[in-house]
Amino acid sequence: MDQAIITLIVLAVVAFLFVTEYIPIAVTALSGTVVLTFVGILTPKEAFSGFSNSTVILFGGMFVVGAAMLESGLAQCIGNYIVKKVGTGLGALMVALMLLTIVMSAFASNTGTVACLLPMVLGVCFSAKLPPAPILMALAVAANVGCNLTMVGTPPNMLAVAEMEAHGLEPYGFFEFAYVGGPLSIASVAFMYFFGRKLLPEQSADNGYIAQSRGIKGTHKQRVLAVLILIFVVLGLIIGIPGLSPAMVSLIAALLCVVTGCISEKQAYKGIDWVTIFLFAGMLPIAAAIQKTGAGELIANTIVTLLGDNLTDRVIITAIFIVASTLTQFMPNTATASLLIPIAMSIATKLGVSPYGAVITCAIGSSCSFATPVATPCNTLILGPSGLHFKDYFKVGIPLIFIGWIVCILVIPVVWPFY
C-alpha cells in the first residue's frame, strides 16, 4: 500500500481516538508515531525528533515559570488586581483578556503570548472564582486570530509574502492581512462572549491546576524574583533578546526559578504538564510523515481535480480554505502553509486568476487552528490547566472555522479580486 495512504489511515485512526478518548490522548499520539515507525514511514530518529523540538522545550520551561508564579502567589496578586479593575463577571473578563491577547499576538509569537499570560489568567480565575475552561479557551482563540492582523503575526503570513516575492509580484502590506484578520478577531470575540463559553465545562476554578495556588501565599522575596523572571520572559518571548531563541529564554527562566529559590526543584517537576509534552512531541513526527509521504499534497490535488475548471472566486476560496483548515488541525500551521501555499499559487496559475486571493486564503485557513488541542501550541498549552477534552475543542473550533470561512468568502473577493 502507498505510504501516503497508510499515513492518512493512521491519521484518521488517531483523530478518531482523540475524539472518543478511548485511550489517553498522549498515548494515542505516541502510538501513531510508533505505528508509522513500525511500517517504515518514519525512521527511529524522526520518531524521537518531537522530544528535541524547540517548542517542546518552550512548553517545559514555561510550565515551570507558571508554577513559580502560582507558588509565589504572584499570579494570585495579579489576578486580584485585574478583578478589581474589570470586575468578576465572566463575560467582561473574557473580553478584556481576549482584546489584550489579540493585540499582543498581532506583533509577537502567539505561543509566547499565551505562555506569558497563562499563569496570570489562572490567577484571575482563582481570584474571581471563575471556571478556567471558558477563559483559557478564549485566550487560545484570541491568540490564534490576533496573529492574522499583521504580516509578522504568524509564519503562514510571512510565507504568503515570500511566495509573492518569489514570483516577482508585489507582496502583501504589513497590515494588509487585517482586512481578514480584523473582522475575524471581532467575530471570534463575539462568538466566545455570546456562545462559545456556554459550550465549555464550568468546573470550579478551585479544581485542577488552580488548586495548587490555594492557600499558598509565598514570600515577598519570591514574588519579587518571579516578577523579575517574568520580565525576562516577556522581553525574550514578546520583544526578543538577540542571541536567545524562545526555547532558550524559556529554559533559562525555568533554571532561574529554581536557582534563585523562587520555586523548589520538586515543585518545578510537579508544575510540568507531562501530558502536554508527550502529546505535542508525539504529534510532530506524524505531521512530518504527512509532508514526507505527500499525504497532504494528495488531499489538496484530489480536491482540485474534483472541482474542475471555470470556477467562481468563492468556490476557489472554499476549496482552498477547507483543505488548509482541515490539515492544520493535525499539523503545525507553518507546515500546513508551507505545503499548501505553493499549491494555492499553482491553482491560481492553472485557472488563470489573480493569486493574491488564493494565497491569502491558504494563509488564513492554515491559522484557523481551533478544533483540536494539537492544532497549535496555544491550544496545547491550555489543555492541562483548563481540564478541557478533545471534544470541547471540537465544539468550539468547528463554529469558529465556519466563521473564518464566512469572513474569507465575504472579504477576500472584494479586497483581492480573482478576475
SULGI-V996567 format. One record per residue. N is the residue number from 1. SS is DSSP state (hx for helix, st for strand, lp for the rest). Layout:
N:SS ; N:SS
//
This chain:
1:lp ; 2:lp ; 3:hx ; 4:hx ; 5:hx ; 6:hx ; 7:hx ; 8:hx ; 9:hx ; 10:hx ; 11:hx ; 12:hx ; 13:hx ; 14:hx ; 15:hx ; 16:hx ; 17:hx ; 18:hx ; 19:hx ; 20:hx ; 21:lp ; 22:lp ; 23:lp ; 24:lp ; 25:hx ; 26:hx ; 27:hx ; 28:hx ; 29:hx ; 30:hx ; 31:hx ; 32:hx ; 33:hx ; 34:hx ; 35:hx ; 36:hx ; 37:hx ; 38:hx ; 39:lp ; 40:lp ; 41:lp ; 42:lp ; 43:lp ; 44:hx ; 45:hx ; 46:hx ; 47:hx ; 48:lp ; 49:hx ; 50:hx ; 51:hx ; 52:hx ; 53:lp ; 54:hx ; 55:hx ; 56:hx ; 57:hx ; 58:hx ; 59:hx ; 60:hx ; 61:hx ; 62:hx ; 63:hx ; 64:hx ; 65:hx ; 66:hx ; 67:hx ; 68:hx ; 69:hx ; 70:hx ; 71:hx ; 72:hx ; 73:lp ; 74:hx ; 75:hx ; 76:hx ; 77:hx ; 78:hx ; 79:hx ; 80:hx ; 81:hx ; 82:hx ; 83:hx ; 84:hx ; 85:hx ; 86:hx ; 87:lp ; 88:lp ; 89:lp ; 90:hx ; 91:hx ; 92:hx ; 93:hx ; 94:hx ; 95:hx ; 96:hx ; 97:hx ; 98:hx ; 99:hx ; 100:hx ; 101:hx ; 102:hx ; 103:hx ; 104:hx ; 105:hx ; 106:hx ; 107:hx ; 108:lp ; 109:lp ; 110:hx ; 111:hx ; 112:hx ; 113:hx ; 114:hx ; 115:hx ; 116:hx ; 117:hx ; 118:hx ; 119:hx ; 120:hx ; 121:hx ; 122:hx ; 123:hx ; 124:hx ; 125:hx ; 126:hx ; 127:hx ; 128:hx ; 129:lp ; 130:lp ; 131:lp ; 132:hx ; 133:hx ; 134:hx ; 135:hx ; 136:hx ; 137:hx ; 138:hx ; 139:hx ; 140:hx ; 141:hx ; 142:hx ; 143:hx ; 144:hx ; 145:hx ; 146:hx ; 147:hx ; 148:hx ; 149:hx ; 150:lp ; 151:lp ; 152:lp ; 153:lp ; 154:lp ; 155:hx ; 156:hx ; 157:hx ; 158:hx ; 159:hx ; 160:hx ; 161:hx ; 162:hx ; 163:hx ; 164:hx ; 165:hx ; 166:hx ; 167:lp ; 168:lp ; 169:lp ; 170:lp ; 171:lp ; 172:lp ; 173:lp ; 174:lp ; 175:lp ; 176:lp ; 177:lp ; 178:hx ; 179:hx ; 180:hx ; 181:hx ; 182:hx ; 183:hx ; 184:hx ; 185:hx ; 186:hx ; 187:hx ; 188:hx ; 189:hx ; 190:hx ; 191:hx ; 192:hx ; 193:hx ; 194:hx ; 195:lp ; 196:hx ; 197:hx ; 198:hx ; 199:hx ; 200:lp ; 201:lp ; 202:lp ; 203:lp ; 204:lp ; 205:lp ; 206:lp ; 207:lp ; 208:hx ; 209:hx ; 210:hx ; 211:hx ; 212:hx ; 213:hx ; 214:lp ; 215:lp ; 216:lp ; 217:lp ; 218:lp ; 219:lp ; 220:hx ; 221:hx ; 222:hx ; 223:hx ; 224:hx ; 225:hx ; 226:hx ; 227:hx ; 228:hx ; 229:hx ; 230:hx ; 231:hx ; 232:hx ; 233:hx ; 234:hx ; 235:hx ; 236:hx ; 237:hx ; 238:hx ; 239:hx ; 240:lp ; 241:st ; 242:lp ; 243:lp ; 244:st ; 245:lp ; 246:hx ; 247:hx ; 248:hx ; 249:hx ; 250:hx ; 251:hx ; 252:hx ; 253:hx ; 254:hx ; 255:hx ; 256:hx ; 257:hx ; 258:hx ; 259:hx ; 260:lp ; 261:lp ; 262:lp ; 263:lp ; 264:lp ; 265:hx ; 266:hx ; 267:hx ; 268:hx ; 269:hx ; 270:hx ; 271:hx ; 272:lp ; 273:lp ; 274:hx ; 275:hx ; 276:hx ; 277:hx ; 278:hx ; 279:hx ; 280:hx ; 281:hx ; 282:hx ; 283:hx ; 284:hx ; 285:hx ; 286:hx ; 287:hx ; 288:hx ; 289:hx ; 290:hx ; 291:hx ; 292:hx ; 293:hx ; 294:lp ; 295:hx ; 296:hx ; 297:hx ; 298:hx ; 299:hx ; 300:hx ; 301:hx ; 302:hx ; 303:hx ; 304:hx ; 305:hx ; 306:hx ; 307:hx ; 308:lp ; 309:lp ; 310:lp ; 311:lp ; 312:lp ; 313:hx ; 314:hx ; 315:hx ; 316:hx ; 317:hx ; 318:hx ; 319:hx ; 320:hx ; 321:hx ; 322:hx ; 323:hx ; 324:hx ; 325:hx ; 326:hx ; 327:hx ; 328:lp ; 329:lp ; 330:lp ; 331:lp ; 332:lp ; 333:hx ; 334:hx ; 335:hx ; 336:hx ; 337:hx ; 338:hx ; 339:hx ; 340:hx ; 341:hx ; 342:hx ; 343:hx ; 344:hx ; 345:hx ; 346:hx ; 347:hx ; 348:hx ; 349:hx ; 350:hx ; 351:hx ; 352:lp ; 353:lp ; 354:lp ; 355:hx ; 356:hx ; 357:hx ; 358:hx ; 359:hx ; 360:hx ; 361:hx ; 362:hx ; 363:hx ; 364:hx ; 365:hx ; 366:hx ; 367:lp ; 368:lp ; 369:lp ; 370:lp ; 371:lp ; 372:lp ; 373:lp ; 374:lp ; 375:lp ; 376:lp ; 377:hx ; 378:hx ; 379:hx ; 380:hx ; 381:hx ; 382:hx ; 383:hx ; 384:hx ; 385:hx ; 386:hx ; 387:lp ; 388:lp ; 389:lp ; 390:hx ; 391:hx ; 392:hx ; 393:hx ; 394:hx ; 395:hx ; 396:hx ; 397:hx ; 398:hx ; 399:hx ; 400:hx ; 401:hx ; 402:hx ; 403:hx ; 404:hx ; 405:hx ; 406:hx ; 407:hx ; 408:hx ; 409:hx ; 410:hx ; 411:hx ; 412:hx ; 413:hx ; 414:hx ; 415:hx ; 416:lp ; 417:lp ; 418:lp ; 419:lp
//
